[in-house]
Amino acid sequence: MVIIDEVYRNISFDMPEQELSILLERIKAAKEEDVEALKNKIDKYEQKRRAEEALYQSLSPIRRLFAGRPASHHQAVEYMVHVKERFKKIDAIKLSIRELDQVLHILRMPIRDSNEVFLSPELIREIRHLREREASQE
């Protein structure tokens, strides 16, 4: 199977179709693990924030007066860093997973017009990186 860069239209490399689909499945699995890891980090942050809020609410009014509490704009920035940015990363990863699914669907088609597949430069870089990493481990 000839892999062609969809942006520059040059041949990147040639590899067997079966090997390409296996590599793409591995990349997809790794991306899905990344999504789960980011979701777990978001859950941990939200649990921590809820626990801090519950602790603050359980204080007596006089203790609340003396308890240090971060300003609301600090909490907003913290939320953006710990939640919103991670959701953006998750959306970007899901978009690349959809791209992988489309390529895998094309590879699974029994009848194709040619022995060429067009991939994005980012996906080609990921395939090369995975192949190099596997070659260095052997």
N, CA, C and O atoms as CSV, one atom per row, in Angstrom:
chain,resi,resn,atom,element,x,y,z
A,1,MET,N,N,0.853,-1.166,0.000
A,1,MET,CA,C,0.000,0.000,0.000
A,1,MET,C,C,0.901,1.233,0.000
A,1,MET,O,O,1.805,1.350,0.828
A,2,VAL,N,N,0.656,2.129,-0.912
A,2,VAL,CA,C,1.431,3.355,-1.046
A,2,VAL,C,C,0.750,4.443,-0.220
A,2,VAL,O,O,-0.429,4.738,-0.414
A,3,ILE,N,N,1.510,5.035,0.706
A,3,ILE,CA,C,0.975,6.094,1.552
A,3,ILE,C,C,1.418,7.428,0.967
A,3,ILE,O,O,2.609,7.673,0.775
A,4,ILE,N,N,0.436,8.288,0.687
A,4,ILE,CA,C,0.702,9.574,0.054
A,4,ILE,C,C,0.257,10.691,0.995
A,4,ILE,O,O,-0.816,10.631,1.596
A,5,ASP,N,N,1.101,11.700,1.105
A,5,ASP,CA,C,0.795,12.880,1.909
A,5,ASP,C,C,-0.311,13.662,1.199
A,5,ASP,O,O,-0.148,14.070,0.049
A,6,GLU,N,N,-1.445,13.870,1.891
A,6,GLU,CA,C,-2.584,14.516,1.243
A,6,GLU,C,C,-2.372,16.009,1.010
A,6,GLU,O,O,-3.080,16.606,0.199
A,7,VAL,N,N,-1.422,16.620,1.699
A,7,VAL,CA,C,-1.169,18.047,1.523
A,7,VAL,C,C,-0.188,18.291,0.385
A,7,VAL,O,O,-0.460,19.073,-0.526
A,8,TYR,N,N,0.959,17.611,0.447
A,8,TYR,CA,C,2.023,17.852,-0.530
A,8,TYR,C,C,1.971,16.904,-1.721
A,8,TYR,O,O,2.691,17.097,-2.701
A,9,ARG,N,N,1.126,15.885,-1.644
A,9,ARG,CA,C,0.935,14.914,-2.731
A,9,ARG,C,C,2.216,14.180,-3.111
A,9,ARG,O,O,2.421,13.842,-4.277
A,10,ASN,N,N,3.075,13.934,-2.125
A,10,ASN,CA,C,4.256,13.128,-2.421
A,10,ASN,C,C,4.150,11.794,-1.696
A,10,ASN,O,O,3.463,11.676,-0.681
A,11,ILE,N,N,4.837,10.798,-2.228
A,11,ILE,CA,C,4.792,9.457,-1.645
A,11,ILE,C,C,5.652,9.457,-0.393
A,11,ILE,O,O,6.839,9.780,-0.443
A,12,SER,N,N,5.050,9.096,0.725
A,12,SER,CA,C,5.783,9.077,1.982
A,12,SER,C,C,6.527,7.766,2.165
A,12,SER,O,O,7.730,7.761,2.427
A,13,PHE,N,N,5.818,6.663,2.029
A,13,PHE,CA,C,6.444,5.347,2.102
A,13,PHE,C,C,5.477,4.294,1.609
A,13,PHE,O,O,4.318,4.577,1.305
A,14,ASP,N,N,5.974,3.077,1.536
A,14,ASP,CA,C,5.188,1.947,1.044
A,14,ASP,C,C,5.243,0.861,2.106
A,14,ASP,O,O,6.316,0.542,2.619
A,15,MET,N,N,4.098,0.296,2.433
A,15,MET,CA,C,4.057,-0.787,3.425
A,15,MET,C,C,2.870,-1.685,3.127
A,15,MET,O,O,1.919,-1.264,2.468
A,16,PRO,N,N,2.922,-2.926,3.610
A,16,PRO,CA,C,1.790,-3.836,3.386
A,16,PRO,C,C,0.510,-3.298,4.038
A,16,PRO,O,O,0.546,-2.642,5.078
A,17,GLU,N,N,-0.594,-3.592,3.404
A,17,GLU,CA,C,-1.893,-3.100,3.870
A,17,GLU,C,C,-2.217,-3.598,5.278
A,17,GLU,O,O,-2.728,-2.844,6.106
A,18,GLN,N,N,-1.921,-4.860,5.543
A,18,GLN,CA,C,-2.204,-5.444,6.856
A,18,GLN,C,C,-1.404,-4.735,7.949
A,18,GLN,O,O,-1.937,-4.430,9.016
A,19,GLU,N,N,-0.129,-4.475,7.681
A,19,GLU,CA,C,0.721,-3.792,8.659
A,19,GLU,C,C,0.214,-2.373,8.916
A,19,GLU,O,O,0.214,-1.903,10.053
A,20,LEU,N,N,-0.215,-1.700,7.854
A,20,LEU,CA,C,-0.744,-0.344,7.998
A,20,LEU,C,C,-1.996,-0.334,8.867
A,20,LEU,O,O,-2.134,0.521,9.742
A,21,SER,N,N,-2.901,-1.264,8.637
A,21,SER,CA,C,-4.131,-1.285,9.438
A,21,SER,C,C,-3.832,-1.615,10.900
A,21,SER,O,O,-4.483,-1.083,11.799
A,22,ILE,N,N,-2.853,-2.488,11.143
A,22,ILE,CA,C,-2.470,-2.807,12.527
A,22,ILE,C,C,-1.886,-1.574,13.212
A,22,ILE,O,O,-2.217,-1.285,14.362
A,23,LEU,N,N,-1.016,-0.848,12.506
A,23,LEU,CA,C,-0.433,0.368,13.079
A,23,LEU,C,C,-1.506,1.417,13.367
A,23,LEU,O,O,-1.476,2.074,14.408
A,24,LEU,N,N,-2.445,1.568,12.447
A,24,LEU,CA,C,-3.512,2.542,12.661
A,24,LEU,C,C,-4.397,2.157,13.841
A,24,LEU,O,O,-4.845,3.023,14.591
A,25,GLU,N,N,-4.648,0.864,14.008
A,25,GLU,CA,C,-5.431,0.403,15.168
A,25,GLU,C,C,-4.694,0.703,16.472
A,25,GLU,O,O,-5.312,1.100,17.460
A,26,ARG,N,N,-3.376,0.513,16.473
A,26,ARG,CA,C,-2.588,0.811,17.682
A,26,ARG,C,C,-2.617,2.301,18.001
A,26,ARG,O,O,-2.756,2.695,19.159
A,27,ILE,N,N,-2.485,3.123,16.966
A,27,ILE,CA,C,-2.534,4.571,17.179
A,27,ILE,C,C,-3.903,4.969,17.723
A,27,ILE,O,O,-4.001,5.804,18.622
A,28,LYS,N,N,-4.950,4.373,17.181
A,28,LYS,CA,C,-6.308,4.674,17.642
A,28,LYS,C,C,-6.481,4.272,19.107
A,28,LYS,O,O,-7.057,5.022,19.896
A,29,ALA,N,N,-5.983,3.091,19.468
A,29,ALA,CA,C,-6.093,2.636,20.859
A,29,ALA,C,C,-5.332,3.570,21.800
A,29,ALA,O,O,-5.806,3.876,22.893
A,30,ALA,N,N,-4.156,4.019,21.374
A,30,ALA,CA,C,-3.371,4.935,22.205
A,30,ALA,C,C,-4.107,6.261,22.393
A,30,ALA,O,O,-4.097,6.827,23.486
A,31,LYS,N,N,-4.735,6.748,21.347
A,31,LYS,CA,C,-5.483,8.002,21.443
A,31,LYS,C,C,-6.700,7.845,22.357
A,31,LYS,O,O,-7.031,8.756,23.115
A,32,GLU,N,N,-7.361,6.696,22.284
A,32,GLU,CA,C,-8.505,6.463,23.171
A,32,GLU,C,C,-8.057,6.394,24.628
A,32,GLU,O,O,-8.770,6.854,25.519
A,33,GLU,N,N,-6.880,5.820,24.874
A,33,GLU,CA,C,-6.333,5.807,26.233
A,33,GLU,C,C,-6.021,7.224,26.704
A,33,GLU,O,O,-6.243,7.555,27.869
A,34,ASP,N,N,-5.508,8.060,25.803
A,34,ASP,CA,C,-5.234,9.454,26.153
A,34,ASP,C,C,-6.516,10.182,26.543
A,34,ASP,O,O,-6.526,10.965,27.493
A,35,VAL,N,N,-7.591,9.924,25.812
A,35,VAL,CA,C,-8.879,10.551,26.128
A,35,VAL,C,C,-9.336,10.122,27.519
A,35,VAL,O,O,-9.777,10.952,28.314
A,36,GLU,N,N,-9.230,8.834,27.812
A,36,GLU,CA,C,-9.642,8.343,29.133
A,36,GLU,C,C,-8.780,8.946,30.242
A,36,GLU,O,O,-9.292,9.287,31.308
A,37,ALA,N,N,-7.479,9.078,29.997
A,37,ALA,CA,C,-6.594,9.668,30.999
A,37,ALA,C,C,-6.977,11.124,31.264
A,37,ALA,O,O,-6.998,11.561,32.414
A,38,LEU,N,N,-7.278,11.866,30.214
A,38,LEU,CA,C,-7.694,13.260,30.398
A,38,LEU,C,C,-9.021,13.349,31.148
A,38,LEU,O,O,-9.196,14.222,31.999
A,39,LYS,N,N,-9.957,12.452,30.837
A,39,LYS,CA,C,-11.238,12.442,31.553
A,39,LYS,C,C,-11.032,12.128,33.032
A,39,LYS,O,O,-11.689,12.714,33.892
A,40,ASN,N,N,-10.118,11.201,33.325
A,40,ASN,CA,C,-9.830,10.874,34.723
A,40,ASN,C,C,-9.231,12.072,35.455
A,40,ASN,O,O,-9.562,12.315,36.616
A,41,LYS,N,N,-8.350,12.824,34.785
A,41,LYS,CA,C,-7.762,14.011,35.409
A,41,LYS,C,C,-8.834,15.056,35.698
A,41,LYS,O,O,-8.808,15.709,36.741
A,42,ILE,N,N,-9.774,15.210,34.774
A,42,ILE,CA,C,-10.872,16.164,34.988
A,42,ILE,C,C,-11.718,15.725,36.177
A,42,ILE,O,O,-12.082,16.548,37.017
A,43,ASP,N,N,-12.034,14.430,36.255
A,43,ASP,CA,C,-12.828,13.913,37.375
A,43,ASP,C,C,-12.114,14.130,38.704
A,43,ASP,O,O,-12.741,14.529,39.686
A,44,LYS,N,N,-10.804,13.870,38.743
A,44,LYS,CA,C,-10.043,14.075,39.982
A,44,LYS,C,C,-10.090,15.535,40.413
A,44,LYS,O,O,-10.280,15.834,41.592
A,45,TYR,N,N,-9.915,16.442,39.454
A,45,TYR,CA,C,-9.959,17.869,39.788
A,45,TYR,C,C,-11.329,18.247,40.336
A,45,TYR,O,O,-11.419,18.953,41.341
A,46,GLU,N,N,-12.398,17.784,39.687
A,46,GLU,CA,C,-13.741,18.142,40.140
A,46,GLU,C,C,-14.047,17.548,41.509
A,46,GLU,O,O,-14.702,18.197,42.326
A,47,GLN,N,N,-13.585,16.325,41.776
A,47,GLN,CA,C,-13.773,15.736,43.105
A,47,GLN,C,C,-13.039,16.552,44.161
A,47,GLN,O,O,-13.569,16.797,45.244
A,48,LYS,N,N,-11.821,16.972,43.842
A,48,LYS,CA,C,-11.031,17.772,44.781
A,48,LYS,C,C,-11.730,19.099,45.061
A,48,LYS,O,O,-11.814,19.533,46.211
A,49,ARG,N,N,-12.230,19.738,44.013
A,49,ARG,CA,C,-12.916,21.021,44.166
A,49,ARG,C,C,-14.188,20.867,44.991
A,49,ARG,O,O,-14.479,21.704,45.845
A,50,ARG,N,N,-14.952,19.796,44.739
A,50,ARG,CA,C,-16.178,19.551,45.524
A,50,ARG,C,C,-15.848,19.283,46.989
A,50,ARG,O,O,-16.559,19.744,47.882
A,51,ALA,N,N,-14.777,18.543,47.235
A,51,ALA,CA,C,-14.382,18.256,48.618
A,51,ALA,C,C,-13.977,19.544,49.335
A,51,ALA,O,O,-14.335,19.749,50.495
A,52,GLU,N,N,-13.233,20.407,48.649
A,52,GLU,CA,C,-12.841,21.682,49.260
A,52,GLU,C,C,-14.060,22.549,49.552
A,52,GLU,O,O,-14.133,23.192,50.599
A,53,GLU,N,N,-15.010,22.565,48.633
A,53,GLU,CA,C,-16.224,23.357,48.831
A,53,GLU,C,C,-17.059,22.796,49.985
A,53,GLU,O,O,-17.605,23.557,50.784
A,54,ALA,N,N,-17.157,21.473,50.070
A,54,ALA,CA,C,-17.913,20.856,51.172
A,54,ALA,C,C,-17.252,21.160,52.511
A,54,ALA,O,O,-17.935,21.420,53.502
A,55,LEU,N,N,-15.928,21.127,52.538
A,55,LEU,CA,C,-15.212,21.447,53.772
A,55,LEU,C,C,-15.469,22.895,54.168
A,55,LEU,O,O,-15.719,23.185,55.337
A,56,TYR,N,N,-15.411,23.784,53.220
A,56,TYR,CA,C,-15.650,25.204,53.505
A,56,TYR,C,C,-17.073,25.431,54.009
A,56,TYR,O,O,-17.284,26.201,54.946
A,57,GLN,N,N,-18.050,24.764,53.392
A,57,GLN,CA,C,-19.445,24.931,53.808
A,57,GLN,C,C,-19.704,24.343,55.189
A,57,GLN,O,O,-20.616,24.779,55.891
A,58,SER,N,N,-18.904,23.353,55.578
A,58,SER,CA,C,-19.112,22.731,56.891
A,58,SER,C,C,-18.525,23.567,58.031
A,58,SER,O,O,-18.797,23.291,59.199
A,59,LEU,N,N,-17.733,24.572,57.707
A,59,LEU,CA,C,-17.150,25.423,58.745
A,59,LEU,C,C,-18.216,26.317,59.369
A,59,LEU,O,O,-19.207,26.668,58.729
A,60,SER,N,N,-17.995,26.672,60.614
A,60,SER,CA,C,-18.904,27.608,61.271
A,60,SER,C,C,-18.705,28.996,60.648
A,60,SER,O,O,-17.664,29.264,60.048
A,61,PRO,N,N,-19.698,29.871,60.791
A,61,PRO,CA,C,-19.584,31.203,60.176
A,61,PRO,C,C,-18.341,31.981,60.619
A,61,PRO,O,O,-17.746,32.708,59.824
A,62,ILE,N,N,-17.956,31.830,61.867
A,62,ILE,CA,C,-16.773,32.553,62.348
A,62,ILE,C,C,-15.507,31.976,61.713
A,62,ILE,O,O,-14.615,32.730,61.323
A,63,ARG,N,N,-15.421,30.661,61.606
A,63,ARG,CA,C,-14.246,30.046,60.963
A,63,ARG,C,C,-14.195,30.395,59.476
A,63,ARG,O,O,-13.117,30.586,58.913
A,64,ARG,N,N,-15.372,30.476,58.844
A,64,ARG,CA,C,-15.405,30.857,57.430
A,64,ARG,C,C,-14.823,32.250,57.231
A,64,ARG,O,O,-14.166,32.533,56.229
A,65,LEU,N,N,-15.082,33.113,58.212
A,65,LEU,CA,C,-14.575,34.473,58.135
A,65,LEU,C,C,-13.048,34.487,58.089
A,65,LEU,O,O,-12.451,35.300,57.383
A,66,PHE,N,N,-12.421,33.586,58.842
A,66,PHE,CA,C,-10.961,33.550,58.905
A,66,PHE,C,C,-10.328,32.559,57.924
A,66,PHE,O,O,-9.112,32.560,57.728
A,67,ALA,N,N,-11.147,31.729,57.323
A,67,ALA,CA,C,-10.609,30.730,56.385
A,67,ALA,C,C,-10.196,31.424,55.083
A,67,ALA,O,O,-10.931,32.234,54.519
A,68,GLY,N,N,-9.026,31.081,54.649
A,68,GLY,CA,C,-8.555,31.640,53.378
A,68,GLY,C,C,-9.227,30.918,52.222
A,68,GLY,O,O,-9.229,29.688,52.158
A,69,ARG,N,N,-9.793,31.692,51.317
A,69,ARG,CA,C,-10.462,31.110,50.159
A,69,ARG,C,C,-9.978,31.858,48.921
A,69,ARG,O,O,-9.929,33.088,48.918
A,70,PRO,N,N,-9.621,31.122,47.871
A,70,PRO,CA,C,-9.121,31.819,46.680
A,70,PRO,C,C,-10.203,32.691,46.049
A,70,PRO,O,O,-11.392,32.381,46.115
A,71,ALA,N,N,-9.765,33.774,45.446
A,71,ALA,CA,C,-10.698,34.680,44.783
A,71,ALA,C,C,-11.381,33.959,43.624
A,71,ALA,O,O,-10.857,32.987,43.077
A,72,SER,N,N,-12.560,34.457,43.264
A,72,SER,CA,C,-13.335,33.770,42.229
A,72,SER,C,C,-12.617,33.766,40.883
A,72,SER,O,O,-12.752,32.808,40.122
A,73,HIS,N,N,-11.852,34.825,40.571
A,73,HIS,CA,C,-11.148,34.816,39.290
A,73,HIS,C,C,-10.018,33.786,39.292
A,73,HIS,O,O,-9.670,33.252,38.239
A,74,HIS,N,N,-9.443,33.502,40.460
A,74,HIS,CA,C,-8.439,32.436,40.541
A,74,HIS,C,C,-9.090,31.076,40.294
A,74,HIS,O,O,-8.522,30.212,39.626
A,75,GLN,N,N,-10.279,30.904,40.840
A,75,GLN,CA,C,-11.001,29.655,40.614
A,75,GLN,C,C,-11.372,29.505,39.145
A,75,GLN,O,O,-11.343,28.398,38.608
A,76,ALA,N,N,-11.720,30.606,38.495
A,76,ALA,CA,C,-12.072,30.552,37.078
A,76,ALA,C,C,-10.861,30.163,36.230
A,76,ALA,O,O,-10.974,29.350,35.313
A,77,VAL,N,N,-9.709,30.743,36.539
A,77,VAL,CA,C,-8.488,30.403,35.799
A,77,VAL,C,C,-8.120,28.945,36.046
A,77,VAL,O,O,-7.730,28.230,35.123
A,78,GLU,N,N,-8.246,28.515,37.284
A,78,GLU,CA,C,-7.948,27.119,37.619
A,78,GLU,C,C,-8.881,26.177,36.858
A,78,GLU,O,O,-8.447,25.136,36.365
A,79,TYR,N,N,-10.156,26.538,36.763
A,79,TYR,CA,C,-11.118,25.728,36.015
A,79,TYR,C,C,-10.722,25.659,34.544
A,79,TYR,O,O,-10.776,24.591,33.934
A,80,MET,N,N,-10.328,26.790,33.976
A,80,MET,CA,C,-9.929,26.802,32.565
A,80,MET,C,C,-8.730,25.896,32.325
A,80,MET,O,O,-8.683,25.169,31.333
A,81,VAL,N,N,-7.767,25.939,33.232
A,81,VAL,CA,C,-6.558,25.131,33.057
A,81,VAL,C,C,-6.860,23.652,33.235
A,81,VAL,O,O,-6.413,22.824,32.442
A,82,HIS,N,N,-7.616,23.318,34.274
A,82,HIS,CA,C,-7.830,21.909,34.608
A,82,HIS,C,C,-8.979,21.250,33.850
A,82,HIS,O,O,-8.991,20.028,33.704
A,83,VAL,N,N,-9.932,22.022,33.371
A,83,VAL,CA,C,-11.101,21.414,32.735
A,83,VAL,C,C,-11.251,21.840,31.274
A,83,VAL,O,O,-11.258,20.999,30.375
A,84,LYS,N,N,-11.367,23.122,31.048
A,84,LYS,CA,C,-11.688,23.597,29.704
A,84,LYS,C,C,-10.598,23.243,28.693
A,84,LYS,O,O,-10.905,22.775,27.596
A,85,GLU,N,N,-9.339,23.458,29.045
A,85,GLU,CA,C,-8.237,23.134,28.128
A,85,GLU,C,C,-8.185,21.632,27.853
A,85,GLU,O,O,-7.895,21.208,26.734
A,86,ARG,N,N,-8.464,20.846,28.865
A,86,ARG,CA,C,-8.451,19.389,28.670
A,86,ARG,C,C,-9.601,18.945,27.776
A,86,ARG,O,O,-9.446,18.016,26.983
A,87,PHE,N,N,-10.751,19.600,27.897
A,87,PHE,CA,C,-11.856,19.270,26.991
A,87,PHE,C,C,-11.498,19.622,25.548
A,87,PHE,O,O,-11.882,18.906,24.624
A,88,LYS,N,N,-10.771,20.710,25.351
A,88,LYS,CA,C,-10.321,21.066,24.001
A,88,LYS,C,C,-9.380,19.994,23.461
A,88,LYS,O,O,-9.467,19.619,22.292
A,89,LYS,N,N,-8.481,19.501,24.314
A,89,LYS,CA,C,-7.569,18.431,23.895
A,89,LYS,C,C,-8.350,17.170,23.541
A,89,LYS,O,O,-8.043,16.497,22.557
A,90,ILE,N,N,-9.362,16.853,24.348
A,90,ILE,CA,C,-10.189,15.671,24.084
A,90,ILE,C,C,-10.890,15.811,22.738
A,90,ILE,O,O,-10.942,14.856,21.963
A,91,ASP,N,N,-11.430,16.994,22.455
A,91,ASP,CA,C,-12.097,17.207,21.164
A,91,ASP,C,C,-11.125,17.035,20.002
A,91,ASP,O,O,-11.478,16.442,18.982
A,92,ALA,N,N,-9.903,17.548,20.148
A,92,ALA,CA,C,-8.903,17.408,19.083
A,92,ALA,C,C,-8.533,15.940,18.882
A,92,ALA,O,O,-8.379,15.487,17.747
A,93,ILE,N,N,-8.392,15.202,19.971
A,93,ILE,CA,C,-8.047,13.780,19.874
A,93,ILE,C,C,-9.195,13.010,19.227
A,93,ILE,O,O,-8.964,12.135,18.392
A,94,LYS,N,N,-10.434,13.333,19.610
A,94,LYS,CA,C,-11.589,12.650,19.011
A,94,LYS,C,C,-11.685,12.928,17.516
A,94,LYS,O,O,-12.089,12.058,16.745
A,95,LEU,N,N,-11.319,14.128,17.111
A,95,LEU,CA,C,-11.308,14.456,15.686
A,95,LEU,C,C,-10.285,13.594,14.944
A,95,LEU,O,O,-10.558,13.104,13.849
A,96,SER,N,N,-9.115,13.415,15.543
A,96,SER,CA,C,-8.103,12.565,14.895
A,96,SER,C,C,-8.524,11.093,14.913
A,96,SER,O,O,-8.170,10.342,14.005
A,97,ILE,N,N,-9.271,10.676,15.930
A,97,ILE,CA,C,-9.788,9.305,15.965
A,97,ILE,C,C,-10.798,9.105,14.836
A,97,ILE,O,O,-10.817,8.049,14.202
A,98,ARG,N,N,-11.642,10.116,14.579
A,98,ARG,CA,C,-12.584,10.020,13.462
A,98,ARG,C,C,-11.849,9.908,12.131
A,98,ARG,O,O,-12.262,9.159,11.246
A,99,GLU,N,N,-10.763,10.654,11.997
A,99,GLU,CA,C,-9.949,10.565,10.777
A,99,GLU,C,C,-9.366,9.155,10.631
A,99,GLU,O,O,-9.357,8.592,9.537
A,100,LEU,N,N,-8.885,8.597,11.732
A,100,LEU,CA,C,-8.364,7.226,11.706
A,100,LEU,C,C,-9.454,6.238,11.318
A,100,LEU,O,O,-9.209,5.316,10.539
A,101,ASP,N,N,-10.651,6.421,11.854
A,101,ASP,CA,C,-11.758,5.529,11.511
A,101,ASP,C,C,-12.080,5.584,10.020
A,101,ASP,O,O,-12.373,4.557,9.407
A,102,GLN,N,N,-12.025,6.769,9.442
A,102,GLN,CA,C,-12.285,6.900,8.005
A,102,GLN,C,C,-11.234,6.155,7.190
A,102,GLN,O,O,-11.566,5.466,6.225
A,103,VAL,N,N,-9.973,6.291,7.574
A,103,VAL,CA,C,-8.897,5.601,6.852
A,103,VAL,C,C,-9.045,4.093,7.016
A,103,VAL,O,O,-8.884,3.344,6.052
A,104,LEU,N,N,-9.349,3.645,8.230
A,104,LEU,CA,C,-9.533,2.211,8.456
A,104,LEU,C,C,-10.720,1.681,7.657
A,104,LEU,O,O,-10.676,0.558,7.154
A,105,HIS,N,N,-11.769,2.470,7.537
A,105,HIS,CA,C,-12.925,2.063,6.730
A,105,HIS,C,C,-12.524,1.898,5.265
A,105,HIS,O,O,-12.938,0.947,4.603
A,106,ILE,N,N,-11.724,2.821,4.772
A,106,ILE,CA,C,-11.243,2.727,3.385
A,106,ILE,C,C,-10.391,1.478,3.206
A,106,ILE,O,O,-10.502,0.789,2.192
A,107,LEU,N,N,-9.543,1.185,4.183
A,107,LEU,CA,C,-8.674,0.003,4.083
A,107,LEU,C,C,-9.474,-1.296,4.120
A,107,LEU,O,O,-9.065,-2.292,3.524
A,108,ARG,N,N,-10.607,-1.292,4.814
A,108,ARG,CA,C,-11.408,-2.519,4.941
A,108,ARG,C,C,-12.312,-2.763,3.735
A,108,ARG,O,O,-12.894,-3.839,3.603
A,109,MET,N,N,-12.430,-1.783,2.871
A,109,MET,CA,C,-13.280,-1.955,1.690
A,109,MET,C,C,-12.692,-3.045,0.800
A,109,MET,O,O,-11.498,-3.021,0.501
A,110,PRO,N,N,-13.522,-4.004,0.372
A,110,PRO,CA,C,-12.987,-5.115,-0.427
A,110,PRO,C,C,-12.492,-4.686,-1.808
A,110,PRO,O,O,-11.512,-5.230,-2.316
A,111,ILE,N,N,-13.161,-3.724,-2.405
A,111,ILE,CA,C,-12.773,-3.285,-3.750
A,111,ILE,C,C,-12.429,-1.797,-3.690
A,111,ILE,O,O,-13.247,-0.960,-3.308
A,112,ARG,N,N,-11.186,-1.500,-4.084
A,112,ARG,CA,C,-10.732,-0.107,-4.119
A,112,ARG,C,C,-10.235,0.217,-5.514
A,112,ARG,O,O,-9.865,-0.671,-6.282
A,113,ASP,N,N,-10.233,1.505,-5.827
A,113,ASP,CA,C,-9.781,1.940,-7.150
A,113,ASP,C,C,-8.273,1.803,-7.317
A,113,ASP,O,O,-7.790,1.468,-8.399
A,114,SER,N,N,-7.534,2.060,-6.248
A,114,SER,CA,C,-6.074,2.034,-6.374
A,114,SER,C,C,-5.445,1.464,-5.116
A,114,SER,O,O,-6.122,1.170,-4.130
A,115,ASN,N,N,-4.153,1.318,-5.178
A,115,ASN,CA,C,-3.382,0.792,-4.061
A,115,ASN,C,C,-2.737,1.950,-3.296
A,115,ASN,O,O,-1.672,1.789,-2.701
A,116,GLU,N,N,-3.383,3.110,-3.315
A,116,GLU,CA,C,-2.864,4.296,-2.656
A,116,GLU,C,C,-3.836,4.744,-1.576
A,116,GLU,O,O,-5.051,4.583,-1.694
A,117,VAL,N,N,-3.267,5.310,-0.524
A,117,VAL,CA,C,-4.098,5.889,0.525
A,117,VAL,C,C,-3.499,7.254,0.876
A,117,VAL,O,O,-2.288,7.393,1.049
A,118,PHE,N,N,-4.374,8.251,0.978
A,118,PHE,CA,C,-3.946,9.607,1.297
A,118,PHE,C,C,-4.124,9.835,2.796
A,118,PHE,O,O,-5.212,9.645,3.340
A,119,LEU,N,N,-3.036,10.248,3.455
A,119,LEU,CA,C,-3.063,10.497,4.890
A,119,LEU,C,C,-2.561,11.902,5.182
A,119,LEU,O,O,-1.802,12.483,4.406
A,120,SER,N,N,-2.995,12.433,6.310
A,120,SER,CA,C,-2.537,13.760,6.719
A,120,SER,C,C,-1.078,13.678,7.170
A,120,SER,O,O,-0.623,12.620,7.605
A,121,PRO,N,N,-0.348,14.784,7.069
A,121,PRO,CA,C,1.060,14.779,7.509
A,121,PRO,C,C,1.212,14.383,8.979
A,121,PRO,O,O,2.178,13.715,9.349
A,122,GLU,N,N,0.258,14.796,9.810
A,122,GLU,CA,C,0.315,14.452,11.234
A,122,GLU,C,C,0.215,12.940,11.430
A,122,GLU,O,O,0.958,12.363,12.225
A,123,LEU,N,N,-0.690,12.310,10.717
A,123,LEU,CA,C,-0.869,10.861,10.825
A,123,LEU,C,C,0.354,10.124,10.287
A,123,LEU,O,O,0.759,9.103,10.844
A,124,ILE,N,N,0.935,10.629,9.224
A,124,ILE,CA,C,2.151,10.019,8.680
A,124,ILE,C,C,3.282,10.113,9.699
A,124,ILE,O,O,4.038,9.158,9.877
A,125,ARG,N,N,3.401,11.263,10.373
A,125,ARG,CA,C,4.421,11.414,11.423
A,125,ARG,C,C,4.197,10.412,12.549
A,125,ARG,O,O,5.151,9.814,13.047
A,126,GLU,N,N,2.941,10.226,12.953
A,126,GLU,CA,C,2.646,9.275,14.026
A,126,GLU,C,C,3.002,7.849,13.617
A,126,GLU,O,O,3.539,7.089,14.424
A,127,ILE,N,N,2.710,7.483,12.377
A,127,ILE,CA,C,3.045,6.139,11.890
A,127,ILE,C,C,4.555,5.951,11.884
A,127,ILE,O,O,5.057,4.921,12.334
A,128,ARG,N,N,5.284,6.946,11.374
A,128,ARG,CA,C,6.753,6.852,11.357
A,128,ARG,C,C,7.311,6.735,12.769
A,128,ARG,O,O,8.203,5.927,13.028
A,129,HIS,N,N,6.782,7.542,13.675
A,129,HIS,CA,C,7.252,7.513,15.060
A,129,HIS,C,C,7.006,6.141,15.687
A,129,HIS,O,O,7.875,5.607,16.377
A,130,LEU,N,N,5.834,5.576,15.450
A,130,LEU,CA,C,5.509,4.261,16.001
A,130,LEU,C,C,6.412,3.184,15.406
A,130,LEU,O,O,6.878,2.301,16.125
A,131,ARG,N,N,6.662,3.250,14.099
A,131,ARG,CA,C,7.542,2.269,13.451
A,131,ARG,C,C,8.969,2.383,13.979
A,131,ARG,O,O,9.621,1.367,14.222
A,132,GLU,N,N,9.465,3.620,14.161
A,132,GLU,CA,C,10.813,3.821,14.693
A,132,GLU,C,C,10.920,3.313,16.122
A,132,GLU,O,O,11.918,2.697,16.498
A,133,ARG,N,N,9.891,3.572,16.913
A,133,ARG,CA,C,9.902,3.116,18.305
A,133,ARG,C,C,9.905,1.595,18.375
A,133,ARG,O,O,10.611,1.013,19.199
A,134,GLU,N,N,9.117,0.947,17.514
A,134,GLU,CA,C,9.090,-0.518,17.491
A,134,GLU,C,C,10.416,-1.080,16.995
A,134,GLU,O,O,10.877,-2.107,17.494
A,135,ALA,N,N,11.034,-0.418,16.016
A,135,ALA,CA,C,12.320,-0.884,15.490
A,135,ALA,C,C,13.420,-0.746,16.538
A,135,ALA,O,O,14.313,-1.590,16.611
A,136,SER,N,N,13.364,0.302,17.345
A,136,SER,CA,C,14.392,0.493,18.372
A,136,SER,C,C,14.221,-0.489,19.534
A,136,SER,O,O,15.192,-0.802,20.223
A,137,GLN,N,N,13.004,-0.975,19.757
A,137,GLN,CA,C,12.766,-1.930,20.836
A,137,GLN,C,C,13.203,-3.333,20.464
A,137,GLN,O,O,13.461,-4.152,21.345
A,138,GLU,N,N,13.292,-3.624,19.172
A,138,GLU,CA,C,13.650,-4.980,18.739
A,138,GLU,C,C,15.119,-5.232,18.839
A,138,GLU,O,O,15.582,-6.324,18.513
